[in-house]
């Protein structure tokens, strides 16, 4: 394997978890915005559960850092239920 290929592989090995974390943070903000806009936490949680058919619902911390570029299903369901609890009086 040429040296350039090794360097490129190492670069992506290091940068992928970093970019995944940045994307996950942005997606988390987008989810919060969506909850505020739609005000349908049950529907949001339901969709997050449906995503678990092809994605692990509760990854370990290491799995989430390395492989997930979106919040986990557990994180999304928890966010929706916390939003619902905070807005019960409205």
PyMOL Python script that loads the backbone (N, CA, C, O; Angstrom):
from pymol import cmd

cmd.read_pdbstr("""\
ATOM      1  N   UNK A   1       0.855  -1.182   0.000  1.00  0.00           N
ATOM      2  CA  UNK A   1       0.000   0.000   0.000  1.00  0.00           C
ATOM      3  C   UNK A   1       0.900   1.244   0.000  1.00  0.00           C
ATOM      4  O   UNK A   1       1.805   1.353   0.827  1.00  0.00           O
ATOM      5  N   UNK A   2       0.659   2.153  -0.901  1.00  0.00           N
ATOM      6  CA  UNK A   2       1.491   3.359  -0.942  1.00  0.00           C
ATOM      7  C   UNK A   2       1.332   4.182   0.348  1.00  0.00           C
ATOM      8  O   UNK A   2       0.310   4.112   1.030  1.00  0.00           O
ATOM      9  N   UNK A   3       2.356   4.945   0.648  1.00  0.00           N
ATOM     10  CA  UNK A   3       2.369   5.763   1.858  1.00  0.00           C
ATOM     11  C   UNK A   3       1.186   6.727   1.897  1.00  0.00           C
ATOM     12  O   UNK A   3       0.604   6.956   2.957  1.00  0.00           O
ATOM     13  N   UNK A   4       0.831   7.289   0.750  1.00  0.00           N
ATOM     14  CA  UNK A   4      -0.306   8.215   0.690  1.00  0.00           C
ATOM     15  C   UNK A   4      -1.594   7.534   1.150  1.00  0.00           C
ATOM     16  O   UNK A   4      -2.401   8.140   1.854  1.00  0.00           O
ATOM     17  N   UNK A   5      -1.783   6.283   0.754  1.00  0.00           N
ATOM     18  CA  UNK A   5      -2.971   5.536   1.159  1.00  0.00           C
ATOM     19  C   UNK A   5      -3.027   5.311   2.660  1.00  0.00           C
ATOM     20  O   UNK A   5      -4.093   5.393   3.269  1.00  0.00           O
ATOM     21  N   UNK A   6      -1.884   5.031   3.248  1.00  0.00           N
ATOM     22  CA  UNK A   6      -1.814   4.824   4.700  1.00  0.00           C
ATOM     23  C   UNK A   6      -2.137   6.130   5.420  1.00  0.00           C
ATOM     24  O   UNK A   6      -2.908   6.139   6.379  1.00  0.00           O
ATOM     25  N   UNK A   7      -1.558   7.211   4.967  1.00  0.00           N
ATOM     26  CA  UNK A   7      -1.802   8.523   5.585  1.00  0.00           C
ATOM     27  C   UNK A   7      -3.270   8.903   5.454  1.00  0.00           C
ATOM     28  O   UNK A   7      -3.882   9.382   6.409  1.00  0.00           O
ATOM     29  N   UNK A   8      -3.823   8.691   4.286  1.00  0.00           N
ATOM     30  CA  UNK A   8      -5.236   9.009   4.058  1.00  0.00           C
ATOM     31  C   UNK A   8      -6.144   8.168   4.952  1.00  0.00           C
ATOM     32  O   UNK A   8      -7.119   8.678   5.505  1.00  0.00           O
ATOM     33  N   UNK A   9      -5.830   6.900   5.094  1.00  0.00           N
ATOM     34  CA  UNK A   9      -6.617   6.019   5.967  1.00  0.00           C
ATOM     35  C   UNK A   9      -6.554   6.476   7.415  1.00  0.00           C
ATOM     36  O   UNK A   9      -7.575   6.504   8.103  1.00  0.00           O
ATOM     37  N   UNK A  10      -5.373   6.833   7.880  1.00  0.00           N
ATOM     38  CA  UNK A  10      -5.222   7.322   9.252  1.00  0.00           C
ATOM     39  C   UNK A  10      -5.973   8.635   9.459  1.00  0.00           C
ATOM     40  O   UNK A  10      -6.593   8.851  10.500  1.00  0.00           O
ATOM     41  N   UNK A  11      -5.910   9.497   8.465  1.00  0.00           N
ATOM     42  CA  UNK A  11      -6.630  10.771   8.534  1.00  0.00           C
ATOM     43  C   UNK A  11      -8.128  10.520   8.732  1.00  0.00           C
ATOM     44  O   UNK A  11      -8.741  11.104   9.625  1.00  0.00           O
ATOM     45  N   UNK A  12      -8.712   9.661   7.911  1.00  0.00           N
ATOM     46  CA  UNK A  12     -10.147   9.391   8.019  1.00  0.00           C
ATOM     47  C   UNK A  12     -10.489   8.643   9.300  1.00  0.00           C
ATOM     48  O   UNK A  12     -11.581   8.812   9.841  1.00  0.00           O
ATOM     49  N   UNK A  13      -9.575   7.824   9.788  1.00  0.00           N
ATOM     50  CA  UNK A  13      -9.790   7.135  11.058  1.00  0.00           C
ATOM     51  C   UNK A  13      -9.936   8.142  12.201  1.00  0.00           C
ATOM     52  O   UNK A  13     -10.739   7.938  13.112  1.00  0.00           O
ATOM     53  N   UNK A  14      -9.173   9.210  12.154  1.00  0.00           N
ATOM     54  CA  UNK A  14      -9.220  10.243  13.194  1.00  0.00           C
ATOM     55  C   UNK A  14     -10.370  11.224  12.957  1.00  0.00           C
ATOM     56  O   UNK A  14     -11.070  11.590  13.901  1.00  0.00           O
ATOM     57  N   UNK A  15     -10.567  11.644  11.734  1.00  0.00           N
ATOM     58  CA  UNK A  15     -11.525  12.714  11.445  1.00  0.00           C
ATOM     59  C   UNK A  15     -12.982  12.257  11.470  1.00  0.00           C
ATOM     60  O   UNK A  15     -13.866  13.060  11.768  1.00  0.00           O
ATOM     61  N   UNK A  16     -13.251  11.000  11.167  1.00  0.00           N
ATOM     62  CA  UNK A  16     -14.636  10.519  11.104  1.00  0.00           C
ATOM     63  C   UNK A  16     -15.384  10.691  12.426  1.00  0.00           C
ATOM     64  O   UNK A  16     -16.496  11.220  12.412  1.00  0.00           O
ATOM     65  N   UNK A  17     -14.830  10.272  13.570  1.00  0.00           N
ATOM     66  CA  UNK A  17     -15.560  10.497  14.824  1.00  0.00           C
ATOM     67  C   UNK A  17     -15.786  11.991  15.119  1.00  0.00           C
ATOM     68  O   UNK A  17     -16.803  12.369  15.701  1.00  0.00           O
ATOM     69  N   UNK A  18     -14.844  12.812  14.719  1.00  0.00           N
ATOM     70  CA  UNK A  18     -15.004  14.261  14.951  1.00  0.00           C
ATOM     71  C   UNK A  18     -16.134  14.828  14.100  1.00  0.00           C
ATOM     72  O   UNK A  18     -16.984  15.563  14.603  1.00  0.00           O
ATOM     73  N   UNK A  19     -16.144  14.492  12.829  1.00  0.00           N
ATOM     74  CA  UNK A  19     -17.214  15.010  11.963  1.00  0.00           C
ATOM     75  C   UNK A  19     -18.563  14.422  12.359  1.00  0.00           C
ATOM     76  O   UNK A  19     -19.578  15.118  12.327  1.00  0.00           O
ATOM     77  N   UNK A  20     -18.578  13.136  12.734  1.00  0.00           N
ATOM     78  CA  UNK A  20     -19.835  12.541  13.198  1.00  0.00           C
ATOM     79  C   UNK A  20     -20.375  13.280  14.424  1.00  0.00           C
ATOM     80  O   UNK A  20     -21.580  13.509  14.533  1.00  0.00           O
ATOM     81  N   UNK A  21     -19.492  13.649  15.337  1.00  0.00           N
ATOM     82  CA  UNK A  21     -19.921  14.371  16.541  1.00  0.00           C
ATOM     83  C   UNK A  21     -20.498  15.740  16.191  1.00  0.00           C
ATOM     84  O   UNK A  21     -21.515  16.150  16.750  1.00  0.00           O
ATOM     85  N   UNK A  22     -19.850  16.443  15.267  1.00  0.00           N
ATOM     86  CA  UNK A  22     -20.359  17.754  14.860  1.00  0.00           C
ATOM     87  C   UNK A  22     -21.724  17.635  14.178  1.00  0.00           C
ATOM     88  O   UNK A  22     -22.627  18.430  14.438  1.00  0.00           O
ATOM     89  N   UNK A  23     -21.862  16.653  13.317  1.00  0.00           N
ATOM     90  CA  UNK A  23     -23.142  16.439  12.636  1.00  0.00           C
ATOM     91  C   UNK A  23     -24.214  16.050  13.650  1.00  0.00           C
ATOM     92  O   UNK A  23     -25.348  16.524  13.573  1.00  0.00           O
ATOM     93  N   UNK A  24     -23.853  15.179  14.607  1.00  0.00           N
ATOM     94  CA  UNK A  24     -24.807  14.744  15.628  1.00  0.00           C
ATOM     95  C   UNK A  24     -25.303  15.925  16.465  1.00  0.00           C
ATOM     96  O   UNK A  24     -26.486  15.991  16.800  1.00  0.00           O
ATOM     97  N   UNK A  25     -24.424  16.842  16.801  1.00  0.00           N
ATOM     98  CA  UNK A  25     -24.810  18.033  17.559  1.00  0.00           C
ATOM     99  C   UNK A  25     -25.784  18.880  16.745  1.00  0.00           C
ATOM    100  O   UNK A  25     -26.799  19.338  17.269  1.00  0.00           O
ATOM    101  N   UNK A  26     -25.479  19.089  15.464  1.00  0.00           N
ATOM    102  CA  UNK A  26     -26.383  19.864  14.601  1.00  0.00           C
ATOM    103  C   UNK A  26     -27.731  19.177  14.445  1.00  0.00           C
ATOM    104  O   UNK A  26     -28.768  19.841  14.458  1.00  0.00           O
ATOM    105  N   UNK A  27     -27.729  17.863  14.299  1.00  0.00           N
ATOM    106  CA  UNK A  27     -28.984  17.109  14.173  1.00  0.00           C
ATOM    107  C   UNK A  27     -29.801  17.183  15.454  1.00  0.00           C
ATOM    108  O   UNK A  27     -31.031  17.223  15.414  1.00  0.00           O
ATOM    109  N   UNK A  28     -29.121  17.201  16.580  1.00  0.00           N
ATOM    110  CA  UNK A  28     -29.806  17.340  17.860  1.00  0.00           C
ATOM    111  C   UNK A  28     -30.527  18.683  17.945  1.00  0.00           C
ATOM    112  O   UNK A  28     -31.661  18.761  18.418  1.00  0.00           O
ATOM    113  N   UNK A  29     -29.858  19.738  17.482  1.00  0.00           N
ATOM    114  CA  UNK A  29     -30.488  21.063  17.436  1.00  0.00           C
ATOM    115  C   UNK A  29     -31.671  21.071  16.460  1.00  0.00           C
ATOM    116  O   UNK A  29     -32.705  21.679  16.739  1.00  0.00           O
ATOM    117  N   UNK A  30     -31.517  20.406  15.337  1.00  0.00           N
ATOM    118  CA  UNK A  30     -32.608  20.322  14.363  1.00  0.00           C
ATOM    119  C   UNK A  30     -33.797  19.567  14.946  1.00  0.00           C
ATOM    120  O   UNK A  30     -34.947  19.943  14.715  1.00  0.00           O
ATOM    121  N   UNK A  31     -33.526  18.504  15.699  1.00  0.00           N
ATOM    122  CA  UNK A  31     -34.608  17.758  16.352  1.00  0.00           C
ATOM    123  C   UNK A  31     -35.353  18.647  17.346  1.00  0.00           C
ATOM    124  O   UNK A  31     -36.582  18.629  17.404  1.00  0.00           O
ATOM    125  N   UNK A  32     -34.603  19.423  18.127  1.00  0.00           N
ATOM    126  CA  UNK A  32     -35.230  20.327  19.096  1.00  0.00           C
ATOM    127  C   UNK A  32     -36.092  21.362  18.383  1.00  0.00           C
ATOM    128  O   UNK A  32     -37.194  21.672  18.836  1.00  0.00           O
ATOM    129  N   UNK A  33     -35.603  21.892  17.281  1.00  0.00           N
ATOM    130  CA  UNK A  33     -36.376  22.848  16.499  1.00  0.00           C
ATOM    131  C   UNK A  33     -37.665  22.203  15.974  1.00  0.00           C
ATOM    132  O   UNK A  33     -38.741  22.798  16.033  1.00  0.00           O
ATOM    133  N   UNK A  34     -37.534  20.982  15.463  1.00  0.00           N
ATOM    134  CA  UNK A  34     -38.692  20.263  14.944  1.00  0.00           C
ATOM    135  C   UNK A  34     -39.740  20.007  16.013  1.00  0.00           C
ATOM    136  O   UNK A  34     -40.938  20.118  15.752  1.00  0.00           O
ATOM    137  N   UNK A  35     -39.293  19.666  17.217  1.00  0.00           N
ATOM    138  CA  UNK A  35     -40.239  19.463  18.322  1.00  0.00           C
ATOM    139  C   UNK A  35     -40.972  20.759  18.649  1.00  0.00           C
ATOM    140  O   UNK A  35     -42.183  20.752  18.871  1.00  0.00           O
ATOM    141  N   UNK A  36     -40.252  21.854  18.680  1.00  0.00           N
ATOM    142  CA  UNK A  36     -40.883  23.147  18.974  1.00  0.00           C
ATOM    143  C   UNK A  36     -41.856  23.551  17.870  1.00  0.00           C
ATOM    144  O   UNK A  36     -42.933  24.078  18.148  1.00  0.00           O
ATOM    145  N   UNK A  37     -41.479  23.306  16.631  1.00  0.00           N
ATOM    146  CA  UNK A  37     -42.315  23.715  15.504  1.00  0.00           C
ATOM    147  C   UNK A  37     -43.573  22.859  15.386  1.00  0.00           C
ATOM    148  O   UNK A  37     -44.671  23.387  15.211  1.00  0.00           O
ATOM    149  N   UNK A  38     -43.418  21.556  15.480  1.00  0.00           N
ATOM    150  CA  UNK A  38     -44.547  20.647  15.265  1.00  0.00           C
ATOM    151  C   UNK A  38     -45.352  20.401  16.542  1.00  0.00           C
ATOM    152  O   UNK A  38     -46.560  20.174  16.491  1.00  0.00           O
ATOM    153  N   UNK A  39     -44.674  20.447  17.675  1.00  0.00           N
ATOM    154  CA  UNK A  39     -45.298  20.183  18.980  1.00  0.00           C
ATOM    155  C   UNK A  39     -46.015  18.827  18.977  1.00  0.00           C
ATOM    156  O   UNK A  39     -47.134  18.698  19.473  1.00  0.00           O
ATOM    157  N   UNK A  40     -45.350  17.832  18.412  1.00  0.00           N
ATOM    158  CA  UNK A  40     -45.878  16.461  18.336  1.00  0.00           C
ATOM    159  C   UNK A  40     -44.826  15.475  18.851  1.00  0.00           C
ATOM    160  O   UNK A  40     -44.253  14.711  18.073  1.00  0.00           O
ATOM    161  N   UNK A  41     -44.575  15.494  20.156  1.00  0.00           N
ATOM    162  CA  UNK A  41     -43.515  14.628  20.682  1.00  0.00           C
ATOM    163  C   UNK A  41     -43.811  13.140  20.522  1.00  0.00           C
ATOM    164  O   UNK A  41     -42.887  12.346  20.350  1.00  0.00           O
ATOM    165  N   UNK A  42     -45.086  12.749  20.575  1.00  0.00           N
ATOM    166  CA  UNK A  42     -45.409  11.331  20.420  1.00  0.00           C
ATOM    167  C   UNK A  42     -45.093  10.849  19.003  1.00  0.00           C
ATOM    168  O   UNK A  42     -44.559   9.756  18.818  1.00  0.00           O
ATOM    169  N   UNK A  43     -45.421  11.664  18.017  1.00  0.00           N
ATOM    170  CA  UNK A  43     -45.106  11.315  16.638  1.00  0.00           C
ATOM    171  C   UNK A  43     -43.606  11.272  16.404  1.00  0.00           C
ATOM    172  O   UNK A  43     -43.101  10.398  15.699  1.00  0.00           O
ATOM    173  N   UNK A  44     -42.897  12.225  17.003  1.00  0.00           N
ATOM    174  CA  UNK A  44     -41.441  12.274  16.873  1.00  0.00           C
ATOM    175  C   UNK A  44     -40.821  11.015  17.473  1.00  0.00           C
ATOM    176  O   UNK A  44     -39.934  10.408  16.873  1.00  0.00           O
ATOM    177  N   UNK A  45     -41.291  10.624  18.662  1.00  0.00           N
ATOM    178  CA  UNK A  45     -40.766   9.429  19.325  1.00  0.00           C
ATOM    179  C   UNK A  45     -41.115   8.173  18.522  1.00  0.00           C
ATOM    180  O   UNK A  45     -40.305   7.251  18.425  1.00  0.00           O
ATOM    181  N   UNK A  46     -42.308   8.140  17.956  1.00  0.00           N
ATOM    182  CA  UNK A  46     -42.734   6.995  17.165  1.00  0.00           C
ATOM    183  C   UNK A  46     -41.821   6.791  15.949  1.00  0.00           C
ATOM    184  O   UNK A  46     -41.428   5.667  15.639  1.00  0.00           O
ATOM    185  N   UNK A  47     -41.498   7.866  15.285  1.00  0.00           N
ATOM    186  CA  UNK A  47     -40.601   7.776  14.127  1.00  0.00           C
ATOM    187  C   UNK A  47     -39.208   7.343  14.569  1.00  0.00           C
ATOM    188  O   UNK A  47     -38.569   6.538  13.892  1.00  0.00           O
ATOM    189  N   UNK A  48     -38.734   7.863  15.691  1.00  0.00           N
ATOM    190  CA  UNK A  48     -37.416   7.453  16.197  1.00  0.00           C
ATOM    191  C   UNK A  48     -37.392   5.954  16.475  1.00  0.00           C
ATOM    192  O   UNK A  48     -36.379   5.296  16.237  1.00  0.00           O
ATOM    193  N   UNK A  49     -38.488   5.415  16.971  1.00  0.00           N
ATOM    194  CA  UNK A  49     -38.565   3.973  17.232  1.00  0.00           C
ATOM    195  C   UNK A  49     -38.583   3.183  15.924  1.00  0.00           C
ATOM    196  O   UNK A  49     -37.994   2.105  15.843  1.00  0.00           O
ATOM    197  N   UNK A  50     -39.248   3.708  14.912  1.00  0.00           N
ATOM    198  CA  UNK A  50     -39.277   3.010  13.617  1.00  0.00           C
ATOM    199  C   UNK A  50     -37.889   2.956  12.992  1.00  0.00           C
ATOM    200  O   UNK A  50     -37.557   1.997  12.295  1.00  0.00           O
ATOM    201  N   UNK A  51     -37.084   3.973  13.237  1.00  0.00           N
ATOM    202  CA  UNK A  51     -35.716   3.978  12.718  1.00  0.00           C
ATOM    203  C   UNK A  51     -34.886   2.855  13.328  1.00  0.00           C
ATOM    204  O   UNK A  51     -33.877   2.446  12.754  1.00  0.00           O
ATOM    205  N   UNK A  52     -35.304   2.355  14.484  1.00  0.00           N
ATOM    206  CA  UNK A  52     -34.539   1.299  15.146  1.00  0.00           C
ATOM    207  C   UNK A  52     -34.643  -0.033  14.410  1.00  0.00           C
ATOM    208  O   UNK A  52     -33.956  -0.991  14.762  1.00  0.00           O
ATOM    209  N   UNK A  53     -35.492  -0.100  13.397  1.00  0.00           N
ATOM    210  CA  UNK A  53     -35.579  -1.324  12.606  1.00  0.00           C
ATOM    211  C   UNK A  53     -34.298  -1.571  11.822  1.00  0.00           C
ATOM    212  O   UNK A  53     -33.964  -2.716  11.518  1.00  0.00           O
ATOM    213  N   UNK A  54     -33.585  -0.507  11.495  1.00  0.00           N
ATOM    214  CA  UNK A  54     -32.343  -0.684  10.747  1.00  0.00           C
ATOM    215  C   UNK A  54     -31.143  -0.043  11.432  1.00  0.00           C
ATOM    216  O   UNK A  54     -30.029  -0.087  10.911  1.00  0.00           O
ATOM    217  N   UNK A  55     -31.367   0.547  12.591  1.00  0.00           N
ATOM    218  CA  UNK A  55     -30.304   1.219  13.330  1.00  0.00           C
ATOM    219  C   UNK A  55     -30.408   0.853  14.791  1.00  0.00           C
ATOM    220  O   UNK A  55     -31.515   0.774  15.323  1.00  0.00           O
ATOM    221  N   UNK A  56     -29.320   0.633  15.440  1.00  0.00           N
ATOM    222  CA  UNK A  56     -29.322   0.269  16.850  1.00  0.00           C
ATOM    223  C   UNK A  56     -29.944   1.400  17.666  1.00  0.00           C
ATOM    224  O   UNK A  56     -29.530   2.552  17.547  1.00  0.00           O
ATOM    225  N   UNK A  57     -30.931   1.077  18.490  1.00  0.00           N
ATOM    226  CA  UNK A  57     -31.676   2.097  19.234  1.00  0.00           C
ATOM    227  C   UNK A  57     -30.844   2.693  20.376  1.00  0.00           C
ATOM    228  O   UNK A  57     -30.961   3.878  20.687  1.00  0.00           O
ATOM    229  N   UNK A  58     -30.003   1.854  20.997  1.00  0.00           N
ATOM    230  CA  UNK A  58     -29.220   2.328  22.134  1.00  0.00           C
ATOM    231  C   UNK A  58     -27.763   1.865  22.002  1.00  0.00           C
ATOM    232  O   UNK A  58     -27.366   0.874  22.614  1.00  0.00           O
ATOM    233  N   UNK A  59     -26.981   2.580  21.208  1.00  0.00           N
ATOM    234  CA  UNK A  59     -25.581   2.188  21.029  1.00  0.00           C
ATOM    235  C   UNK A  59     -24.766   2.525  22.275  1.00  0.00           C
ATOM    236  O   UNK A  59     -25.166   3.353  23.094  1.00  0.00           O
ATOM    237  N   UNK A  60     -23.631   1.872  22.397  1.00  0.00           N
ATOM    238  CA  UNK A  60     -22.708   2.256  23.466  1.00  0.00           C
ATOM    239  C   UNK A  60     -22.134   3.632  23.115  1.00  0.00           C
ATOM    240  O   UNK A  60     -22.267   4.104  21.986  1.00  0.00           O
ATOM    241  N   UNK A  61     -21.507   4.252  24.084  1.00  0.00           N
ATOM    242  CA  UNK A  61     -20.922   5.582  23.844  1.00  0.00           C
ATOM    243  C   UNK A  61     -19.886   5.521  22.721  1.00  0.00           C
ATOM    244  O   UNK A  61     -19.846   6.403  21.864  1.00  0.00           O
ATOM    245  N   UNK A  62     -19.049   4.483  22.726  1.00  0.00           N
ATOM    246  CA  UNK A  62     -18.031   4.354  21.687  1.00  0.00           C
ATOM    247  C   UNK A  62     -18.656   4.140  20.308  1.00  0.00           C
ATOM    248  O   UNK A  62     -18.205   4.731  19.326  1.00  0.00           O
ATOM    249  N   UNK A  63     -19.689   3.301  20.230  1.00  0.00           N
ATOM    250  CA  UNK A  63     -20.376   3.079  18.951  1.00  0.00           C
ATOM    251  C   UNK A  63     -20.969   4.381  18.424  1.00  0.00           C
ATOM    252  O   UNK A  63     -20.879   4.679  17.233  1.00  0.00           O
ATOM    253  N   UNK A  64     -21.572   5.147  19.321  1.00  0.00           N
ATOM    254  CA  UNK A  64     -22.188   6.402  18.887  1.00  0.00           C
ATOM    255  C   UNK A  64     -21.141   7.382  18.384  1.00  0.00           C
ATOM    256  O   UNK A  64     -21.353   8.042  17.366  1.00  0.00           O
ATOM    257  N   UNK A  65     -20.031   7.487  19.068  1.00  0.00           N
ATOM    258  CA  UNK A  65     -18.975   8.416  18.666  1.00  0.00           C
ATOM    259  C   UNK A  65     -18.384   8.027  17.311  1.00  0.00           C
ATOM    260  O   UNK A  65     -18.155   8.884  16.458  1.00  0.00           O
ATOM    261  N   UNK A  66     -18.143   6.745  17.122  1.00  0.00           N
ATOM    262  CA  UNK A  66     -17.455   6.300  15.910  1.00  0.00           C
ATOM    263  C   UNK A  66     -18.391   6.154  14.714  1.00  0.00           C
ATOM    264  O   UNK A  66     -18.042   6.555  13.604  1.00  0.00           O
ATOM    265  N   UNK A  67     -19.582   5.582  14.931  1.00  0.00           N
ATOM    266  CA  UNK A  67     -20.414   5.178  13.799  1.00  0.00           C
ATOM    267  C   UNK A  67     -21.666   6.025  13.554  1.00  0.00           C
ATOM    268  O   UNK A  67     -22.216   5.980  12.454  1.00  0.00           O
ATOM    269  N   UNK A  68     -22.125   6.781  14.526  1.00  0.00           N
ATOM    270  CA  UNK A  68     -23.400   7.476  14.388  1.00  0.00           C
ATOM    271  C   UNK A  68     -23.186   8.946  14.046  1.00  0.00           C
ATOM    272  O   UNK A  68     -22.488   9.667  14.758  1.00  0.00           O
ATOM    273  N   UNK A  69     -23.801   9.381  12.938  1.00  0.00           N
ATOM    274  CA  UNK A  69     -23.747  10.802  12.592  1.00  0.00           C
ATOM    275  C   UNK A  69     -25.076  11.483  12.888  1.00  0.00           C
ATOM    276  O   UNK A  69     -25.259  12.650  12.541  1.00  0.00           O
ATOM    277  N   UNK A  70     -26.004  10.775  13.522  1.00  0.00           N
ATOM    278  CA  UNK A  70     -27.275  11.327  13.990  1.00  0.00           C
ATOM    279  C   UNK A  70     -27.482  10.845  15.422  1.00  0.00           C
ATOM    280  O   UNK A  70     -26.912   9.826  15.813  1.00  0.00           O
ATOM    281  N   UNK A  71     -28.284  11.552  16.207  1.00  0.00           N
ATOM    282  CA  UNK A  71     -28.534  11.082  17.568  1.00  0.00           C
ATOM    283  C   UNK A  71     -29.161   9.686  17.553  1.00  0.00           C
ATOM    284  O   UNK A  71     -29.879   9.327  16.620  1.00  0.00           O
ATOM    285  N   UNK A  72     -28.884   8.920  18.579  1.00  0.00           N
ATOM    286  CA  UNK A  72     -29.449   7.572  18.663  1.00  0.00           C
ATOM    287  C   UNK A  72     -30.957   7.657  18.894  1.00  0.00           C
ATOM    288  O   UNK A  72     -31.482   8.697  19.290  1.00  0.00           O
ATOM    289  N   UNK A  73     -31.627   6.561  18.643  1.00  0.00           N
ATOM    290  CA  UNK A  73     -33.071   6.511  18.877  1.00  0.00           C
ATOM    291  C   UNK A  73     -33.419   6.788  20.325  1.00  0.00           C
ATOM    292  O   UNK A  73     -34.387   7.492  20.612  1.00  0.00           O
ATOM    293  N   UNK A  74     -32.634   6.237  21.237  1.00  0.00           N
ATOM    294  CA  UNK A  74     -32.882   6.483  22.664  1.00  0.00           C
ATOM    295  C   UNK A  74     -32.778   7.976  22.979  1.00  0.00           C
ATOM    296  O   UNK A  74     -33.609   8.524  23.703  1.00  0.00           O
ATOM    297  N   UNK A  75     -31.768   8.618  22.439  1.00  0.00           N
ATOM    298  CA  UNK A  75     -31.587  10.055  22.672  1.00  0.00           C
ATOM    299  C   UNK A  75     -32.783  10.836  22.136  1.00  0.00           C
ATOM    300  O   UNK A  75     -33.263  11.763  22.788  1.00  0.00           O
ATOM    301  N   UNK A  76     -33.260  10.468  20.961  1.00  0.00           N
ATOM    302  CA  UNK A  76     -34.380  11.169  20.345  1.00  0.00           C
ATOM    303  C   UNK A  76     -35.684  10.937  21.106  1.00  0.00           C
ATOM    304  O   UNK A  76     -36.456  11.874  21.311  1.00  0.00           O
ATOM    305  N   UNK A  77     -35.932   9.707  21.521  1.00  0.00           N
ATOM    306  CA  UNK A  77     -37.155   9.412  22.286  1.00  0.00           C
ATOM    307  C   UNK A  77     -37.107  10.136  23.630  1.00  0.00           C
ATOM    308  O   UNK A  77     -38.101  10.717  24.066  1.00  0.00           O
ATOM    309  N   UNK A  78     -35.949  10.099  24.281  1.00  0.00           N
ATOM    310  CA  UNK A  78     -35.794  10.800  25.565  1.00  0.00           C
ATOM    311  C   UNK A  78     -36.042  12.296  25.395  1.00  0.00           C
ATOM    312  O   UNK A  78     -36.718  12.913  26.218  1.00  0.00           O
ATOM    313  N   UNK A  79     -35.499  12.875  24.335  1.00  0.00           N
ATOM    314  CA  UNK A  79     -35.703  14.299  24.077  1.00  0.00           C
ATOM    315  C   UNK A  79     -37.188  14.609  23.892  1.00  0.00           C
ATOM    316  O   UNK A  79     -37.691  15.600  24.423  1.00  0.00           O
ATOM    317  N   UNK A  80     -37.884  13.763  23.143  1.00  0.00           N
ATOM    318  CA  UNK A  80     -39.307  13.985  22.884  1.00  0.00           C
ATOM    319  C   UNK A  80     -40.117  13.886  24.165  1.00  0.00           C
ATOM    320  O   UNK A  80     -41.016  14.696  24.393  1.00  0.00           O
ATOM    321  N   UNK A  81     -39.812  12.908  25.002  1.00  0.00           N
ATOM    322  CA  UNK A  81     -40.570  12.737  26.244  1.00  0.00           C
ATOM    323  C   UNK A  81     -40.257  13.831  27.257  1.00  0.00           C
ATOM    324  O   UNK A  81     -41.134  14.239  28.019  1.00  0.00           O
ATOM    325  N   UNK A  82     -39.013  14.309  27.272  1.00  0.00           N
ATOM    326  CA  UNK A  82     -38.668  15.444  28.139  1.00  0.00           C
ATOM    327  C   UNK A  82     -39.385  16.703  27.669  1.00  0.00           C
ATOM    328  O   UNK A  82     -39.874  17.484  28.486  1.00  0.00           O
ATOM    329  N   UNK A  83     -39.449  16.900  26.352  1.00  0.00           N
ATOM    330  CA  UNK A  83     -40.162  18.045  25.799  1.00  0.00           C
ATOM    331  C   UNK A  83     -41.632  17.964  26.200  1.00  0.00           C
ATOM    332  O   UNK A  83     -42.225  18.960  26.616  1.00  0.00           O
ATOM    333  N   UNK A  84     -42.209  16.788  26.075  1.00  0.00           N
ATOM    334  CA  UNK A  84     -43.630  16.597  26.419  1.00  0.00           C
ATOM    335  C   UNK A  84     -43.872  16.891  27.896  1.00  0.00           C
ATOM    336  O   UNK A  84     -44.849  17.553  28.247  1.00  0.00           O
ATOM    337  N   UNK A  85     -42.987  16.402  28.760  1.00  0.00           N
ATOM    338  CA  UNK A  85     -43.141  16.649  30.203  1.00  0.00           C
ATOM    339  C   UNK A  85     -43.027  18.136  30.520  1.00  0.00           C
ATOM    340  O   UNK A  85     -43.745  18.641  31.383  1.00  0.00           O
ATOM    341  N   UNK A  86     -42.141  18.831  29.839  1.00  0.00           N
ATOM    342  CA  UNK A  86     -41.966  20.263  30.063  1.00  0.00           C
ATOM    343  C   UNK A  86     -43.138  21.092  29.554  1.00  0.00           C
ATOM    344  O   UNK A  86     -43.325  22.222  30.004  1.00  0.00           O
ATOM    345  N   UNK A  87     -43.931  20.560  28.628  1.00  0.00           N
ATOM    346  CA  UNK A  87     -45.006  21.319  28.009  1.00  0.00           C
ATOM    347  C   UNK A  87     -46.408  20.772  28.340  1.00  0.00           C
ATOM    348  O   UNK A  87     -47.373  21.086  27.643  1.00  0.00           O
ATOM    349  N   UNK A  88     -46.518  19.973  29.379  1.00  0.00           N
ATOM    350  CA  UNK A  88     -47.825  19.396  29.749  1.00  0.00           C
ATOM    351  C   UNK A  88     -48.826  20.460  30.171  1.00  0.00           C
ATOM    352  O   UNK A  88     -50.028  20.303  29.953  1.00  0.00           O
ATOM    353  N   UNK A  89     -48.350  21.528  30.766  1.00  0.00           N
ATOM    354  CA  UNK A  89     -49.256  22.560  31.286  1.00  0.00           C
ATOM    355  C   UNK A  89     -49.843  23.428  30.181  1.00  0.00           C
ATOM    356  O   UNK A  89     -50.842  24.111  30.404  1.00  0.00           O
ATOM    357  N   UNK A  90     -49.254  23.417  29.017  1.00  0.00           N
ATOM    358  CA  UNK A  90     -49.709  24.301  27.947  1.00  0.00           C
ATOM    359  C   UNK A  90     -50.970  23.804  27.288  1.00  0.00           C
ATOM    360  O   UNK A  90     -51.478  24.442  26.366  1.00  0.00           O
TER     361      UNK A  90
END
""", "prot")
cmd.dss("prot")
cmd.show_as("cartoon", "prot")
cmd.util.cbc("prot")
cmd.orient("prot")
